[in-house]
């Protein structure tokens, strides 16, 4: 099962996840070196600081919630799709 919703003008943002990982001093390097996540998943999450619209498996969400001691709503957010964004397009961080 994938956690990705596109179409109808909405998508899942990982911005809250990226922020929570940084607050807990969990780097991309640590996620990979300690085999918490694979490199492809890490890239999907951190691409454009979490605003990328690419899918991750629900098992990854579960693993991250256990790691961060949180609920999915603490790390994921449904946002309106930004015009011109697609699964593969480069996006700028909305800051």
C-alpha positions, 0 to 999 in steps of 0.5 A: 500500500502506498501513501500518495494521493494525487489528482483532485488538487491534493498531495501528501507533504513530508515537510512536518516529517523532515522538520521532526527528524531534524528536531530529533537530530536524525540525519539522512546519513543516520537513516541510511547507515543504521538501515532505518530507511533505504536510500530511495525512500530517503531521497523521496522524503527529503527532496525539496524539504519534504514537498515532493508528492512522491509516494512512500509505503505505509510500512515506512510511515509506521517505522518512522512513527515508532522511531519518533514516538508519534502518530502519522498526523504528526509527520504527514500533511495533506496539502493542495497540489501546487500547480505545475508539480508532478511526481517527477518535476523539480519543485521549490521549497515553499518557505 
